[in-house]
Amino acid sequence: MADIKTVATRVGYGEALVELGKLRDDFIVMDADLAAATQTGKFKAAFPERFYDCGIAEQNMLGIAAGIAATGKKVIVSSFAMFAAGRAFEQIRNSVCYPKLPVIIGATHAGISVGEDGATHQCLEDIALMRSLPNMTIINPADAVEAKKAVFAAIEHNGPAYMRFGRYAVPVIFGDDYDFKIGKANVLREGGDVAIIATGLMVDEALKAYDILKGEGISARVINMATIKPLDTEAVIAAARDTGAIVTAEEHSVIGGLGSAVCETLSEACPVPVLKLGVYDRFGYSGPAGKLLDEFGLRAANIAEKAKAAIALKK
């Protein structure tokens, strides 16, 4: 078996910024003293006159970004998810989302897979925070290819966007011909017994869960939900009607994330059993990323068990 290529989504983000910078000059990039880690340093090296380091001052960075965006220029800002979504929440709310300005927030090092940095840096609440804001679009790519495509789509988007990237290298799922569209889900595997709706690094785990379930005679539909807001409600409702049971999988708290968005949709449109897989109302802790994903039950085997439990709940 050939080795599976693994690349962190933050790497795809950094590469996309450079490629985009060669094609257009109507945007700038800002960072909060983390350019090497967030990968915006690649853009800085290529276009130093269009890059601004604001220091460890995320709130100020968002305020500056909003001011520049108000003049008509697009702005991409970066920091770790914990600081971008958490520390600068008020500025995102009042200065970016309220006036609906074209500021893209490239939030890296999200989720439990930040690993050894520990609980203070493992942001498990950012999607919930950003979902609560009017005018905000939320994108959580599954691999580095989708990350690059998503950056190109976000720069064309009219309004604020929150893009969630990871530190942990994950398998490359998509080819260069992959067509990413904001607000559209992708059905990666077809099946009629249960639907697995996954986002971010959990998409690869969902594909592995599909193989586990197939080996047990269970047919699962696997959906990649890269855009969490606006949610592709048509894909969610179709999956519920066709299978009668749903499992959601995310590297985020089960409170307020993808699972909550799916439940909110189906409770009104098509009530079926929905089981959520994520982090269950707890903080993370320091450790190797892979072992933490095992410890927190964010693996294919856990998805497969949830799928069987959801099927058992069908009337």
C-alpha positions as CSV (number, residue, x, y, z in Angstrom):
1,M,0.0,0.0,0.0
2,A,1.3,3.4,-0.9
3,D,2.0,5.9,1.9
4,I,-0.9,8.3,2.5
5,K,0.1,11.9,2.1
6,T,-0.6,14.0,5.2
7,V,-0.5,17.8,5.4
8,A,-1.9,20.2,8.0
9,T,-4.7,22.4,6.8
10,R,-2.7,25.5,8.0
11,V,-0.1,24.7,5.4
12,G,-2.7,24.8,2.7
13,Y,-3.8,28.1,4.1
14,G,-0.3,29.6,3.9
15,E,0.2,28.3,0.4
16,A,-3.1,29.7,-0.8
17,L,-2.2,33.2,0.5
18,V,0.9,33.3,-1.6
19,E,-0.9,32.0,-4.7
20,L,-3.7,34.5,-4.2
21,G,-1.2,37.3,-3.7
22,K,0.3,36.6,-7.1
23,L,-3.1,36.9,-8.7
24,R,-4.5,40.0,-7.0
25,D,-3.3,43.0,-5.0
26,D,-6.6,44.1,-3.4
27,F,-6.0,42.5,0.0
28,I,-3.5,42.6,2.8
29,V,-2.6,40.1,5.5
30,M,-2.2,40.7,9.2
31,D,-0.9,38.5,12.0
32,A,-0.5,38.7,15.8
33,D,3.2,37.7,16.2
34,L,2.6,34.1,15.1
35,A,3.4,34.3,11.4
36,A,5.6,31.2,11.4
37,A,3.0,29.0,13.2
38,T,0.0,30.3,11.3
39,Q,1.9,30.1,8.0
40,T,1.2,33.7,7.0
41,G,5.0,34.1,7.1
42,K,5.0,32.7,3.6
43,F,2.9,35.6,2.4
44,K,5.2,38.0,4.4
45,A,8.3,36.7,2.6
46,A,6.6,37.0,-0.8
47,F,4.8,40.3,-0.3
48,P,6.4,42.2,2.7
49,E,4.8,45.5,1.7
50,R,1.3,43.9,2.1
51,F,1.9,42.2,5.4
52,Y,1.5,43.8,8.9
53,D,2.5,42.2,12.2
54,C,0.3,43.7,14.9
55,G,2.1,42.0,17.8
56,I,0.4,40.1,20.6
57,A,-2.7,42.3,20.3
58,E,-5.5,40.4,18.6
59,Q,-8.2,42.9,19.6
60,N,-6.2,45.8,18.2
61,M,-5.5,43.8,15.0
62,L,-9.2,43.2,14.4
63,G,-10.0,46.8,15.0
64,I,-7.3,47.9,12.5
65,A,-8.6,45.3,10.0
66,A,-12.1,46.6,10.3
67,G,-10.9,50.1,9.7
68,I,-9.0,49.1,6.5
69,A,-11.8,47.0,5.3
70,A,-14.2,49.9,5.7
71,T,-12.2,51.7,3.0
72,G,-13.0,48.9,0.5
73,K,-9.8,46.7,0.8
74,K,-10.1,43.1,1.8
75,V,-8.2,42.0,4.9
76,I,-7.1,38.6,6.1
77,V,-6.1,38.3,9.7
78,S,-4.5,35.4,11.5
79,S,-3.8,34.1,15.0
80,F,-4.5,30.9,16.9
81,A,-8.2,30.1,17.1
82,M,-8.3,30.5,20.8
83,F,-7.1,34.1,20.5
84,A,-8.8,35.0,17.2
85,A,-12.2,33.8,18.2
86,G,-11.9,34.2,22.0
87,R,-9.9,37.2,22.8
88,A,-11.1,39.3,20.0
89,F,-14.8,38.3,20.1
90,E,-16.1,41.8,20.9
91,Q,-14.2,43.4,18.0
92,I,-15.3,40.7,15.6
93,R,-18.9,41.2,16.7
94,N,-19.1,45.0,16.8
95,S,-16.4,46.1,14.3
96,V,-16.5,43.3,11.7
97,C,-19.9,41.5,11.7
98,Y,-22.2,44.3,12.6
99,P,-21.1,46.5,9.6
100,K,-20.6,43.3,7.5
101,L,-17.0,44.1,6.5
102,P,-14.9,41.9,4.2
103,V,-12.5,40.6,6.9
104,I,-11.4,37.0,6.7
105,I,-10.2,35.4,10.0
106,G,-7.7,32.7,9.4
107,A,-7.8,30.9,12.7
108,T,-5.1,28.2,13.0
109,H,-4.3,25.6,15.7
110,A,-7.9,24.9,16.4
111,G,-9.2,21.8,18.3
112,I,-7.8,19.2,20.6
113,S,-5.1,18.3,18.0
114,V,-3.0,21.3,19.0
115,G,-1.6,18.7,21.3
116,E,1.2,19.6,23.7
117,D,0.1,23.3,23.9
118,G,-2.6,22.1,26.3
119,A,-6.1,23.3,27.3
120,T,-5.3,27.1,27.2
121,H,-4.6,26.8,23.4
122,Q,-7.0,23.9,22.4
123,C,-9.9,26.0,21.3
124,L,-13.1,23.8,21.3
125,E,-15.6,26.6,21.5
126,D,-14.8,28.8,18.5
127,I,-17.4,27.5,16.1
128,A,-20.1,28.0,18.7
129,L,-18.9,31.6,19.3
130,M,-18.8,32.4,15.6
131,R,-22.1,30.7,14.8
132,S,-23.8,33.1,17.2
133,L,-22.8,36.1,15.1
134,P,-25.0,37.5,12.4
135,N,-23.4,37.9,8.9
136,M,-20.5,35.4,9.8
137,T,-19.6,32.6,7.4
138,I,-17.7,29.6,9.0
139,I,-15.5,27.3,7.0
140,N,-13.7,24.2,8.5
141,P,-11.7,22.4,5.7
142,A,-11.1,18.7,5.8
143,D,-7.7,18.7,4.2
144,A,-5.0,21.0,2.8
145,V,-6.5,20.9,-0.7
146,E,-9.9,22.0,0.6
147,A,-8.2,24.6,2.7
148,K,-6.5,26.2,-0.3
149,K,-9.8,26.1,-2.3
150,A,-11.7,27.6,0.6
151,V,-9.3,30.6,0.9
152,F,-9.9,31.4,-2.8
153,A,-13.6,31.2,-2.3
154,A,-13.5,33.3,0.9
155,I,-11.7,36.2,-0.8
156,E,-14.6,36.4,-3.3
157,H,-17.2,36.3,-0.5
158,N,-18.9,39.6,0.4
159,G,-18.7,39.8,4.2
160,P,-16.9,38.3,7.2
161,A,-15.6,34.8,7.2
162,Y,-14.1,32.6,9.9
163,M,-11.8,29.9,8.6
164,R,-10.6,27.1,10.9
165,F,-7.3,25.4,10.3
166,G,-5.4,22.7,12.2
167,R,-1.8,22.2,13.3
168,Y,-2.0,18.4,13.0
169,A,-1.1,16.8,9.6
170,V,-4.1,15.0,8.2
171,P,-4.6,12.8,5.1
172,V,-5.2,14.5,1.8
173,I,-8.6,13.5,0.6
174,F,-9.3,15.7,-2.4
175,G,-7.5,16.1,-5.7
176,D,-6.6,19.4,-7.4
177,D,-9.8,19.2,-9.5
178,Y,-12.0,19.4,-6.3
179,D,-14.6,22.2,-6.7
180,F,-15.3,23.9,-3.3
181,K,-18.3,26.1,-2.9
182,I,-19.2,28.0,0.2
183,G,-22.4,26.6,1.7
184,K,-22.4,23.3,-0.2
185,A,-21.7,19.9,1.4
186,N,-20.1,17.0,-0.4
187,V,-21.4,13.4,-0.3
188,L,-18.2,11.3,-0.3
189,R,-19.8,7.9,0.2
190,E,-23.4,6.7,-0.5
191,G,-25.4,4.6,1.9
192,G,-28.9,4.1,3.2
193,D,-28.7,2.9,6.8
194,V,-27.2,6.0,8.5
195,A,-25.6,9.3,7.5
196,I,-22.3,10.5,9.0
197,I,-22.0,14.3,8.7
198,A,-18.4,15.3,9.5
199,T,-16.3,18.4,9.4
200,G,-12.5,19.2,9.6
201,L,-10.2,16.4,10.4
202,M,-13.1,14.2,11.4
203,V,-14.0,13.7,7.7
204,D,-11.1,11.3,7.2
205,E,-12.2,9.4,10.3
206,A,-15.7,9.3,8.9
207,L,-14.4,7.7,5.7
208,K,-12.6,5.1,7.8
209,A,-15.8,4.5,9.8
210,Y,-17.6,3.9,6.5
211,D,-15.1,1.0,5.8
212,I,-15.6,-0.4,9.3
213,L,-19.4,-0.3,8.9
214,K,-19.3,-1.7,5.4
215,G,-17.4,-4.7,6.8
216,E,-20.3,-5.3,9.2
217,G,-22.9,-5.0,6.4
218,I,-24.0,-1.5,7.3
219,S,-24.5,1.1,4.6
220,A,-23.4,4.6,5.6
221,R,-23.6,7.9,3.7
222,V,-20.6,10.1,4.5
223,I,-21.0,13.9,4.1
224,N,-18.2,16.5,4.3
225,M,-19.7,19.6,5.8
226,A,-16.9,22.1,5.3
227,T,-19.2,25.1,5.6
228,I,-20.9,25.1,9.0
229,K,-22.6,28.5,8.5
230,P,-24.5,28.7,6.2
231,L,-25.2,25.0,6.7
232,D,-26.2,23.0,3.7
233,T,-29.7,22.3,5.1
234,E,-30.8,20.6,1.9
235,A,-28.0,18.0,2.2
236,V,-28.8,17.5,5.9
237,I,-32.6,17.1,5.4
238,A,-32.0,14.7,2.4
239,A,-29.7,12.6,4.5
240,A,-32.2,12.4,7.3
241,R,-35.1,11.4,5.0
242,D,-33.0,8.9,3.1
243,T,-31.4,7.1,6.1
244,G,-33.5,8.0,9.1
245,A,-30.5,8.3,11.4
246,I,-27.7,10.8,11.7
247,V,-24.3,11.0,13.4
248,T,-22.3,14.2,13.5
249,A,-18.5,14.2,14.0
250,E,-16.4,17.3,14.9
251,E,-13.2,18.2,16.7
252,H,-15.1,20.7,18.8
253,S,-17.4,20.8,21.7
254,V,-20.7,19.1,21.1
255,I,-22.3,22.3,22.4
256,G,-22.9,24.8,19.7
257,G,-20.9,23.3,16.9
258,L,-21.8,21.2,13.8
259,G,-23.9,18.8,15.8
260,S,-26.0,21.6,17.2
261,A,-26.5,23.1,13.8
262,V,-27.7,19.8,12.4
263,C,-30.0,19.2,15.3
264,E,-31.5,22.7,15.0
265,T,-32.2,22.0,11.4
266,L,-33.7,18.6,11.7
267,S,-35.8,19.3,14.8
268,E,-37.9,21.7,12.6
269,A,-37.7,20.0,9.2
270,C,-37.2,16.2,9.7
271,P,-36.9,14.9,13.2
272,V,-34.8,11.7,13.3
273,P,-32.3,10.3,15.8
274,V,-29.1,12.4,15.8
275,L,-26.1,11.4,17.9
276,K,-23.2,13.9,18.2
277,L,-19.6,12.9,18.4
278,G,-17.2,15.6,19.7
279,V,-15.7,16.8,22.9
280,Y,-18.2,16.5,25.8
281,D,-18.2,19.6,27.8
282,R,-14.7,19.4,29.1
283,F,-11.3,21.1,28.6
284,G,-8.4,19.4,26.8
285,Y,-4.9,18.8,28.3
286,S,-1.4,18.5,27.0
287,G,-0.3,15.5,25.1
288,P,0.6,14.2,21.6
289,A,-2.2,15.0,19.1
290,G,-2.8,11.5,18.0
291,K,-3.1,10.2,21.5
292,L,-5.5,13.0,22.5
293,L,-7.7,12.1,19.5
294,D,-7.8,8.6,20.9
295,E,-8.4,9.7,24.5
296,F,-11.3,12.0,23.5
297,G,-12.9,9.4,21.3
298,L,-12.5,11.2,18.1
299,R,-11.7,8.2,15.9
300,A,-13.3,6.1,13.2
301,A,-14.2,3.3,15.7
302,N,-16.0,5.8,17.9
303,I,-18.0,7.1,14.8
304,A,-18.9,3.5,13.8
305,E,-20.2,2.8,17.3
306,K,-22.3,6.0,17.3
307,A,-23.6,5.0,13.9
308,K,-24.8,1.6,15.1
309,A,-26.4,3.2,18.2
310,A,-28.2,5.8,15.9
311,I,-29.5,3.0,13.7
312,A,-30.9,1.2,16.8
313,L,-32.9,4.3,17.7
314,K,-34.8,4.4,14.4
315,K,-38.5,3.7,14.7
